[in-house]
Amino acid sequence: MDALRILVVDDEAAQRELIGGFLRKQGHEVLLAGSGAEGLARVRETRVDLVLSDFKMAGMSGIELLRGVKAVSPEIPFILVTAYGTVETAVQAMKEGAADYLTKPLDLEELLLRIGRVSEQVRLQSAVRELQAHLVERHRLEGIIGESGRMQEVLALVKRVAPSDATVLIRGESGTGKELIARALHFNSPRAAGPLVTLNCAALPEHLLESELFGHEKGAFTGAVAQRKGRFEQADGGSIFLDEIGDLSPALQVKLLRVLQERQFERLGGNRTLAVNVRILAATHRDLEQAMRDGAFREDLYYRLNVVTIQIPPLRERREDIPPLLDHFLRKFAEKNRRAVTGLTAAARDALLRYDYPGNVRELENLVERAVLLARGPVIDLPDLPVTLRPGERGPTGPEPSRLPDLLAGIEREAIRAALERHGGVQTQAAAELGIGERVLRYKMRKHGLEGRPD
């Protein structure tokens, strides 16, 4: 057990000194207070890991001290000690937030055991808080790589919508990062401390998907040997992310509609109505409007889901994001695979920038990981990339090289050169005029041989 700073509060000096001396011998730092008011002042003025207080004291009682401590620092565990122990007193103490309860005459070994138990609970709670803080940090909006104007619009919308409880429909092609946006919505909302439960609606057949969503009772079907909570129950107090919502069967669409309307459902094979407090985030790559016209998707469900729509553009329509994504994935996979790969040759980078990425960001990520693993040296070169990305090495059915990228590159170079000239080489002002980030501008300057200008 780690050493703690323990505040012992008791208006009987002999008892106070006895407990304090014993705890000091166990390696703990001990603070002593002869009244509830003095104990509360200690909590306000210094760090305390645990409060051990007598229940019946002159002036402020142990329960009143407990309330005061919880008002100042709710996370401090509190153990109440009394010679007047009754069931009612114990219940009251626990309701008020006490971590444990002991009666006199005090068994010091039992006290040590209880302190150890509370200490372990505090350690676990601290670890959970650190993990939650790490998750929130990891999914901050600032952590999403998207410097293009269109992605900045998406992130601005996420920032406005995240604090609400509104249902959000995230749309975009496969691989654009719909789940990443869903996580950003959750971890930037008041529900961040609650669970985020995800389910891919296209990954399971209908009979299993219903059980996954709503749970089942024992004996509901062959193999249901015990009661099981569904994803909606697991997400209570947090958010649920339903990916590929456009693949739901008509029967499940009806049940989901009821949850959206009433936040209520029954487990499979059960008749007890359950209520949940959950925010629904959904995503699809399908054309739901066409699906409604075809009768494959319910209009009422569509309008319930479509409170706020976030449309993520495909990577080919936001090419300004490719350079920073390339650099991010290169660092990530070099570190993950312990490879001393530090960059790309100009030819390899150019090939990756020209590609259209039908699989979007996910495909780019996979390509970079493959290149890192196959790189023959510290720099990724053309031979380390798939043959379909190498100029002049496409298969017989591949598209012919086009001169359009060269024309566009020339236009881009001239626009950057002119902007830099107008602003005396000040990159921040040139980037603002061009509507791109400074990092993107610097990359394009290197690409077009415009480096060396003063900032």
N, C-alpha and C positions, 0 to 999 in steps of 0.2 A: 504494500500500500504506500502510495506517495505521501510525503509529509504535507500537511495542510496547515493553514492558519485558522485556528478554531477560536471562536468567541464563546466563552462560558459565562452565562448570566445567571446569578443566584443571589438572593438577598441574605443567605446564611453563609457567613465567611468561611466556616469550617468546611462545609460541603463544597464551596467554590474552590478553596485551596486544594482539597483532596482530589477533586476531578482534574483541576489544572495541573497539579504535580504529576498525576498518573499519565496524563496525555503528553506532558513534556518528556517523560521517560520513554515514551513510544516514538519520540522523534518529531512530534508536532510542535509548531509555534502556537503558543496559547496567549490570548488576550482575556482579561478578567473584567467583569462589570458587576457592581453590587445592586443594580436596579434595572428595570426595563428601560427607563429613560436614558440611563448611562449607556446601556447596550445599543440602543438605537443611534445614539450620538456616535459611538464607535463605528457602526456600520456606515454612517454618513461620511465619516472622515478618513476611513482607511479601507483597504481591500480585506475582505473576509471570505474564506472558502466554505465555512460551515458555522452555524449558530446552534449552540446547545444551551437550552434555557429551561429553568424551573417554571412550572405552570402557575403556582400560587405565590405571588410576591406582593409586597406592599406597594401601593401606587399602581403602576402599570403591570397588568397580568401577563403571563406568558402568551396567551392568545392575542392580547392587544399588541404585544411586541411582535408577534408573528405577522400580524396585519401591517404594522409599520415597516418591518423589514421587506415584506413583499411589495409594498408601495415604493420603496427606495430601490431595491435590487431584486426583482422577481426570481432571478436565477439562483440566488443563494439558498442552499438546502437548510432546513430547520428541523432539529430534533427536540421534541418537548419531553421534559422529565417531570413527574409528579408523584406525590404520595397519595393523591386523591383520585386515583385512576378509576374511571368507570367507562363502560362502553360508550356512553353518550359523549364523554369528554374526548375519547379517541376519535369518534366519528366527526365531532366538531373540528378537531385539530386537522384531520386529513382533508376535510372540506375546505378549510381555510388555507391549505397549501403545505402543511407539514410533511416532511419526507419520511419521518418515523416517529415513534412514540414509545417511551419507556416509563416504568413505574419504580418507585422507591420501596424498599431499600435497593439501591442501585448495584447491579452486578457489573463490576468494571470490565470483566472479560466479555460479557454480553454487550456492553457499551462499545468496546473496541470492535466487536464483530459488526454491530450496526453501523458504526462510522465507516468501516471498510466497505460495507454494502452501499452506503450512500455515496462514498467516494467513487466507487465503480460506476454508479449511475451518472454521477456528474461527469466522469471521464467520457462515457458513451454519449451523453448529451452534447458535450463539447465537440466530440468527433463528428456527430451528426451535423451540428451547426457549421463546422468547418467544411464538411462535404457540401452542404447546401450553399455556403458562400462560394465554394469553388465552382459549383454548377452554375450559380448565378453569374459569376465572373466569366465563366467559359462561354455562356450564351448571351452576354451583353450585346447590344446592338452594335457597339463599336468593334466587336470581334468578328462581325460578318464582313467578308471581303467583297466590296462592291463599290468601286469608285466612279462608275459610269453614271450619267445623269438618270437613266431609267432605274438603276438599282438604288440610287439615293432617294428617288421618289418612293420606291417600295419601303425602304427603311424608315422614311419619314412617316408613312402611313402606319407601319408597325408601331412606331413610337406613340402615335396618337391613339391607336386602338388598344394597345396592350393593357393599360390600366383599367379598362372596362371589363364587363362580363359578357360582352356581345359575342354571339356565335360568329365565327370567321370561316369563310370558304377560301382556301388557298388553291389557285389554279396555275397550271403551267405544265410544260412537257416533262416527261420522265427525266430525272437527273438534274433538274434545275435547282434543287435545294428546298423543296416544300417542307420537309420535316425540320430543317434548320430554322425556317421562318416560324413554324409552329412552336419550336423550343424557345425561340426568342420571345414570342408572344407570352408564353407561360412564365418564363423566368424574369420577365420585366413587368410582371403583373403582381397584384396583391396576393395572388395564389402561389407565389414562387416557393413558399415553404411547404406547400402541399404536394401531393404526388402528380406526376405527369405520366399518364398511362397511354401507350400507343398500341394500335392494332391495324394491320393491313387487311382490309376487307376482301382483297382479291386473293389472299394467301390460303384461305380455308374454304372447304365446301359448306353449303348452307347449313346443314344440320349441326356442324361443329361451330360455325360462326355464331349461331344463335346462343349456344351455351357459353362461348367465349365472351359475348357481349353482356348477357344477362345472368349468367350462372345457372346452376341446376340444383335440384333437390336430390337426395339419395333415392335411387330407384326410378328416376325420371326416364331412363333408357338403359338398355343393356350396357353394362360397364360403369354405370353411375353408382359406385359403391359408397360414396360419401357426398355430403353437401359441398358445393363449390361456389365461391363468390365469382361473379363475372367482372369484366373490366370496368363497368360503370360503378359497381360497388367499390372496387379498388381505387377508383379515381375520386371518391367522395372527398370534398374539401379542396380538390385540385382541378386539373384539366384532363380531358381525354382527347387524343388525336386519332381520328379515324381516317387513315390513308386509303386512297382509291375508293372513295365513297360511291363513285359512279358504278361500281361493280356489285352493289347490294342487290339481292333478289327483291322482287315486289313484296313478298311476305315480310321480309325484314325491314323494308322501307316503311311499312305501316307501323311496325313496332318502334322503330327509331323515331318516327314522327310523334308518337305519343310521349316518348321521353323528352323530346324537344319542347313539346307543348306543356307537359305537366311535371316533368322531372320525376316520373314514377314508372315502375315496371314490376313484373313478377318474374321470379326465377323459372326456368324451364321445369315443368312438372309441379310447380307450386301454385298456391292460390293466395298467398300473402302479398299485399302490395307494399313495395319498398320505395322510399323516397330518397333522392340523392341531391346533393349540392355540388354540381359539377359544371364546368365550362366546356363547351363542345367546340373543338377545332377540327375542321374536315379538309380534305384535299382530294383533288382528282386531276388526271390529265385528259379526261374524256370531255367531249362536247356535250354538256348536259342539256343544252337547248335542243340539240338534235335528238338526244335521247328522249326528251319529253315529247317531241313531235312524233317519234317512233313508238311512243307508249311504253318505253322501257324505264322511264324515271318519272316519279310522281311530281306534279306541279306544286302541290302543297308542301311537300318535303323540300323541294328546290327553294321555294320562297322562305321557308323556315331556316334553311342553311345559309341562304344568300343575304344575310343581314349586312355583312361587310365582306367584300371580295378583294382579295389581294392577288393580283396577276403578276407572276414572275416571268420576265422575258427570257427567251432562250439565249444561250451564250453567244450564238452567232450574231445576235442583235445588240450585243453589248461587249464588243471586242476590247474596249478599253479595260475590261476587268480581267482579260486573259493574262497580261504580264504580271500583275500582283498575285494572281492565283498560281501561276507557274512558279514564282519565287517561293510562295508559301508551301506548296506541295513538295517542292524540291528540298527545302529545309526539313520538312516533316518526315519524309520518307528516308532521307539520308540519315537522320538521327534515329528513326525507328529501326532501320536495318543495319545500323552501325557501318555505313558506307561513307568513305571520304570523298563524296561527290559534291562539288562546290558550285557548279554552274553548267551552262550550255554553250556550245559553239554558236556563232552567229547563224550558221546554216541550219542547225537543229532548232534554234529558237524561232527562226523565220518560218520553218516548216510547221511548227506548232502554232504559230500565230495565224497562218493562212488557212488552217484546217477549219471546217465548218462545225464540228462536234455535234453530230446528230444525237449523241448520248449526253450532251451538255456537260455540266461541271463534273458529274460522276465519271464520264468518259475521260475528261481531262485528267482527273485525279488518278484513274487507273493507268493512263498512258505514262504519266510522270513516275508512278511507282514502278512500272515495268522498266522504264528507261534507267531509273536509279539502280535497279537490280542487275540489269544487263550491261551497264556502262563498263567499258574496258579501261577507263582511267578516271581521273578526278573531274573530267568535263564530259558531259553527254554530247555525243556527236550524231550525225545523221544515221550511220549504221546501227546505232542503238535504238532507233525508232522503228515502228512497223513499216513494212515496205510500202503500204498505201499512203504514207505521209512523205515519202521521199520523192522529190521532183524527178521526173523522167524514168521512175522505176515502177509506175503503176501497172497493174495487170492489163491484159488486152481489153477487158471490159470497163476499165476505169475511165474517167473523164479526161479529155485532152487538156493540157495546160492552157490557161487563159491569160491574156494580156491585161485583163481588167484590173487585177491586183496591182500590177506595175503602174497603171494609169492612176489608180487611187492613191498609191504610195507617193507618186510625184506631186499630186494635188495636196496631200497631207503635208509633205515636206515644205512646200512653198508657203502654205498657210502658217505653219509654225515659224518658219524663217521670218515672214512678214510681221507676225505678232511680236516676236522677240525684238525685231528692229524698231517697231513702233514704241516699244516700252523700254528701249535702251538696254536690252538684254536682261531685264528683271523678270525672272522666271515666274514669280508669284503672280505678277500682273498679267503676263502673257497667258498663263494657265487659266486665270479667271476669265479673260476675254474669250479663250477657246472653249470654255465650259468643261475643262477636264482637271483632274487633280495634278498637283505638282509632281508626284511620283510618276504618274503616267506621262507627263510632259518630259521629265528627265529621261525616261525610257525611250520615248520617241525621238528625242534629240540624239541619243546614242545610236539608235537604229538608223537615223538619216544622216549621221555624220555632222551634227550641229553642235557638238560639245565644245567646250572651251570658251563659251561666251560668259561674261561676268554676270553674276546674280545681283 
